[in-house]
Amino acid sequence: MIKLTDIFVYPIKSFGGIRMNESLVCKPGLEHDRRWMLVDLDGNFLSQRTHPKMATLAVELNNGEFQVKDKHNPTDKITLPIIPHSNFIKKVRIWDAHVNAFLIDPTISKWIQQKLQIPCELVHMPESVIRPIEEKYAVSDESVSFADSMPYLLISQASLDDLNSRLKKQLTMDRFRPNLVVTGTEPFEEDQWDLIQVGGVRFKIVKPCARCVMTTVDQDTGEIGKEPLRTLSKFRKNGNKIYFGQNMVPINFGMIRQNEVVEIIQKKN
C-alpha cells in the first residue's frame, strides 16, 4: 500500500521547511508554501544556489505565527506574522517572472541580513498576485508561488533509499525539498505515474524535476559538496539534466494528511 508519510512546506524560499501533519492544497502550492522570498536590493530573488548559508535558517509554526531561527543558535529567533501587514509594494524577479510583492517589516529583513551577511529584503506574495506556470505544463491555468517553476514536488522514500545505497554518506530528504513524500513503492516508481489521488485530492504529474547545485548544500551547515549530483549523474541523467522527483499540479483542492493512502489513478503510456 502506498501512503503519504510526510508533508513539507517551505514558507520562505530556500530556508528550512516545516513538517506538517496536514496541509491545505491550493492552486499555487500548499498553504503558506514559498509565499515569502529574499531578494537583493534590486528585487532579484536569492537562493541557496548563490547563498548556501540560507539553509542554516529554519522556520517554525508556533501559535499562529512563524518564527525564523538560527539552526546553530535556536534561541536567536524573530517572529514573522502569517498574514503580514504592509503597504509597500516592490517589483521582484523570480527567474523570468516579474511580480509585485509586499516588503515585510524592515526589522525582520535586518535580522536576516545580519545572519547571512548580505544586503537583502524579505518580501511576501499576496493572494492577489498570479504567477502562471509554463503553459505547456498547465492543465487548467495553474499558478505557482515563489517556488522555482511548479507548485508541487513529490518524491518516494524508496528513491532516496536507492540513492543512499550508492553513496558513502547518507543524505536526508531535506536535500531535495519535496512537498510530498510517499512510501510503499519501488525506487523511482513515481516516474511512471500520470494521475494520483491523495485522500480526496487529485494531482496530475506533469514533469520530472531537474536538479541543481542546491542539492549539494548540507542543510545543517550550509556547506557545499559534490554529492548527490555526482552519483545521480551516473543513472538519472537525461541529456544535460539530472532528474530526481516529480513535479505536479492539483486537479482539485482540499486537505491532505499524513498516512493517507495514495491511489495511482493512471500511469503514463
C-alpha positions as CSV (number, residue, x, y, z in Angstrom):
1,M,0.0,0.0,0.0
2,I,1.3,3.4,-1.0
3,K,1.0,6.1,1.7
4,L,1.7,9.8,2.1
5,T,4.2,9.7,5.0
6,D,5.5,13.3,5.0
7,I,4.2,16.8,4.1
8,F,6.6,19.7,3.9
9,V,6.0,23.4,3.4
10,Y,8.8,26.0,3.0
11,P,7.3,29.3,3.9
12,I,10.5,31.3,3.0
13,K,12.1,30.2,-0.3
14,S,15.5,28.5,0.4
15,F,15.0,28.5,4.2
16,G,14.4,25.3,6.2
17,G,11.0,23.6,5.8
18,I,8.3,22.6,8.2
19,R,6.9,19.0,8.5
20,M,3.1,19.2,8.7
21,N,0.6,16.7,9.9
22,E,-1.9,18.1,7.4
23,S,-2.0,20.9,4.9
24,L,-4.4,22.6,2.6
25,V,-3.8,22.0,-1.1
26,C,-4.2,25.3,-3.0
27,K,-3.6,26.1,-6.7
28,P,-0.2,27.8,-6.3
29,G,1.1,25.3,-3.7
30,L,0.4,24.1,-0.2
31,E,-0.9,26.7,2.1
32,H,2.0,29.1,3.1
33,D,4.5,27.3,0.8
34,R,7.1,29.7,-0.5
35,R,4.9,32.8,-0.1
36,W,8.0,34.7,1.2
37,M,11.3,35.2,-0.5
38,L,14.6,37.0,0.0
39,V,15.5,39.5,-2.7
40,D,18.5,41.7,-3.2
41,L,18.1,45.5,-3.2
42,D,17.3,45.4,-6.9
43,G,14.4,42.9,-6.4
44,N,16.2,39.8,-7.7
45,F,15.5,36.6,-5.9
46,L,18.1,35.0,-3.7
47,S,18.5,31.2,-3.0
48,Q,20.9,28.6,-1.7
49,R,22.4,28.4,-5.2
50,T,24.4,31.6,-4.5
51,H,23.9,31.9,-0.8
52,P,24.1,28.4,0.8
53,K,24.0,29.8,4.3
54,M,20.3,30.4,3.8
55,A,20.0,26.7,4.7
56,T,21.0,27.4,8.2
57,L,17.9,29.5,8.9
58,A,14.8,27.4,9.9
59,V,11.2,28.3,10.1
60,E,8.7,27.0,12.7
61,L,5.0,27.5,13.1
62,N,4.0,28.4,16.7
63,N,0.7,29.8,18.0
64,G,-0.4,31.1,14.6
65,E,2.9,32.8,13.8
66,F,6.0,31.8,12.0
67,Q,9.3,32.0,13.8
68,V,12.6,32.2,11.9
69,K,15.6,30.9,13.9
70,D,19.3,30.3,13.5
71,K,19.8,26.5,13.5
72,H,23.1,26.9,15.3
73,N,21.6,29.2,17.9
74,P,17.9,28.2,18.3
75,T,17.2,30.8,20.9
76,D,18.1,33.5,18.4
77,K,14.8,33.9,16.5
78,I,12.4,36.5,15.1
79,T,8.6,36.4,14.6
80,L,7.1,36.6,11.2
81,P,3.3,37.1,11.0
82,I,1.4,34.6,8.9
83,I,-0.7,37.5,7.5
84,P,1.9,40.3,7.1
85,H,0.7,43.9,7.1
86,S,2.5,46.1,4.5
87,N,1.6,49.0,2.2
88,F,4.9,49.0,0.5
89,I,5.0,47.2,-2.9
90,K,8.2,46.1,-4.6
91,K,8.6,44.7,-8.1
92,V,10.6,41.5,-7.8
93,R,12.0,39.0,-10.2
94,I,11.9,35.2,-9.8
95,W,13.7,33.6,-12.9
96,D,11.9,35.2,-15.9
97,A,8.8,36.3,-14.0
98,H,8.3,39.9,-12.7
99,V,5.6,40.2,-10.0
100,N,4.6,42.6,-7.3
101,A,5.3,41.7,-3.7
102,F,4.9,43.4,-0.3
103,L,8.0,44.5,1.5
104,I,8.0,43.0,5.0
105,D,8.8,44.7,8.3
106,P,12.4,46.0,7.8
107,T,13.2,44.8,11.3
108,I,12.9,41.2,10.1
109,S,14.9,41.9,7.0
110,K,17.7,43.5,9.1
111,W,17.8,40.4,11.4
112,I,18.2,38.2,8.3
113,Q,20.8,40.5,6.8
114,Q,22.9,40.2,10.0
115,K,22.6,36.4,9.9
116,L,23.6,36.0,6.3
117,Q,25.9,39.0,6.0
118,I,24.3,40.0,2.7
119,P,22.1,43.1,1.8
120,C,18.6,41.7,1.3
121,E,14.9,42.3,1.9
122,L,12.1,39.9,2.7
123,V,9.0,40.1,0.5
124,H,5.6,38.4,0.6
125,M,3.5,37.3,-2.3
126,P,-0.2,38.2,-1.6
127,E,-3.0,36.0,-2.8
128,S,-4.0,38.6,-5.4
129,V,-0.7,38.0,-7.3
130,I,-0.9,35.3,-10.0
131,R,2.3,33.9,-11.4
132,P,1.3,31.4,-14.2
133,I,3.3,28.2,-14.7
134,E,4.7,27.5,-18.1
135,E,1.8,27.0,-20.5
136,K,2.9,23.6,-21.8
137,Y,2.6,22.1,-18.3
138,A,-0.7,23.7,-17.4
139,V,-3.8,21.7,-17.1
140,S,-6.2,24.5,-16.0
141,D,-4.4,27.8,-15.8
142,E,-2.3,26.8,-12.8
143,S,-0.1,29.2,-11.0
144,V,2.8,29.0,-8.6
145,S,4.1,30.9,-5.6
146,F,7.8,31.7,-5.3
147,A,8.8,28.1,-6.0
148,D,11.2,27.8,-8.9
149,S,8.6,26.7,-11.5
150,M,6.0,24.2,-10.3
151,P,3.6,24.2,-7.3
152,Y,4.2,20.6,-6.0
153,L,7.1,18.2,-5.8
154,L,6.7,14.5,-4.9
155,I,9.5,12.0,-4.1
156,S,9.3,8.4,-2.9
157,Q,11.3,7.3,0.1
158,A,12.3,4.3,-1.9
159,S,14.0,6.6,-4.5
160,L,16.1,8.3,-1.7
161,D,16.9,4.9,-0.2
162,D,18.1,3.7,-3.6
163,L,20.3,6.8,-4.0
164,N,21.7,6.4,-0.5
165,S,22.7,2.8,-1.3
166,R,25.1,4.3,-3.8
167,L,26.5,7.0,-1.6
168,K,29.2,6.8,1.1
169,K,27.4,9.3,3.2
170,Q,23.7,9.0,3.7
171,L,21.5,12.0,2.8
172,T,18.2,13.1,4.2
173,M,15.1,14.1,2.2
174,D,15.6,17.8,3.0
175,R,18.3,17.9,0.4
176,F,15.6,17.7,-2.2
177,R,12.9,19.9,-0.7
178,P,9.8,17.9,-1.6
179,N,6.3,18.8,-0.6
180,L,5.0,15.2,-0.5
181,V,7.0,12.1,0.4
182,V,5.4,8.7,-0.2
183,T,6.3,5.1,1.0
184,G,5.3,1.7,-0.2
185,T,6.8,2.0,-3.8
186,E,9.7,0.6,-5.8
187,P,12.5,3.1,-6.3
188,F,11.6,5.7,-8.9
189,E,8.2,4.2,-9.4
190,E,6.8,7.7,-9.3
191,D,8.4,8.2,-12.8
192,Q,5.6,6.1,-14.2
193,W,2.7,7.9,-12.6
194,D,0.4,10.3,-14.5
195,L,-2.5,10.9,-12.2
196,I,-2.7,10.2,-8.5
197,Q,-5.1,10.8,-5.6
198,V,-4.2,11.6,-2.0
199,G,-7.2,11.4,0.2
200,G,-9.8,13.4,-1.7
201,V,-7.3,15.4,-3.8
202,R,-6.1,14.5,-7.2
203,F,-2.7,15.6,-8.7
204,K,-1.5,15.5,-12.3
205,I,2.2,14.6,-12.6
206,V,3.5,16.9,-15.4
207,K,7.2,16.6,-15.5
208,P,10.3,15.2,-13.7
209,C,12.2,17.6,-11.5
210,A,15.6,18.7,-12.9
211,R,18.1,19.1,-10.0
212,C,20.6,21.8,-9.5
213,V,23.5,22.6,-7.2
214,M,21.1,23.3,-4.3
215,T,21.0,19.5,-3.7
216,T,24.7,19.6,-2.8
217,V,24.2,22.1,0.1
218,D,24.3,20.5,3.6
219,Q,21.0,21.7,5.1
220,D,22.6,21.8,8.6
221,T,25.9,23.6,7.9
222,G,25.3,25.4,4.6
223,E,28.5,23.8,3.2
224,I,28.6,22.7,-0.4
225,G,29.8,19.3,-1.6
226,K,29.8,17.2,-4.8
227,E,27.0,14.8,-3.9
228,P,24.4,13.8,-4.7
229,L,24.7,15.3,-8.2
230,R,27.9,13.3,-9.0
231,T,26.2,10.0,-8.3
232,L,22.8,10.9,-9.7
233,S,24.5,11.9,-13.0
234,K,25.5,8.2,-13.4
235,F,22.0,6.9,-13.6
236,R,19.5,9.7,-13.5
237,K,20.8,11.9,-16.3
238,N,18.9,12.6,-19.5
239,G,20.5,15.0,-21.9
240,N,22.2,17.6,-19.9
241,K,19.8,17.4,-16.9
242,I,19.7,15.3,-13.8
243,Y,16.3,14.3,-12.5
244,F,15.0,13.3,-9.1
245,G,11.3,13.6,-8.0
246,Q,8.2,14.6,-10.0
247,N,6.5,17.9,-10.3
248,M,2.7,18.0,-10.0
249,V,-0.3,20.3,-10.3
250,P,-3.5,19.8,-8.3
251,I,-6.7,18.9,-10.2
252,N,-8.9,19.8,-7.2
253,F,-8.3,21.3,-3.7
254,G,-8.7,20.2,-0.1
255,M,-6.8,18.9,2.9
256,I,-4.2,16.2,2.7
257,R,-3.0,14.4,5.8
258,Q,-0.1,12.2,6.9
259,N,-0.6,8.5,6.3
260,E,-3.4,8.9,3.8
261,V,-3.5,6.3,1.1
262,V,-2.1,7.3,-2.3
263,E,-4.0,5.8,-5.2
264,I,-2.5,5.6,-8.6
265,I,-5.3,6.6,-10.9
266,Q,-3.4,6.4,-14.2
267,K,0.1,5.6,-15.3
268,K,2.0,7.1,-18.2
269,N,1.6,5.5,-21.6
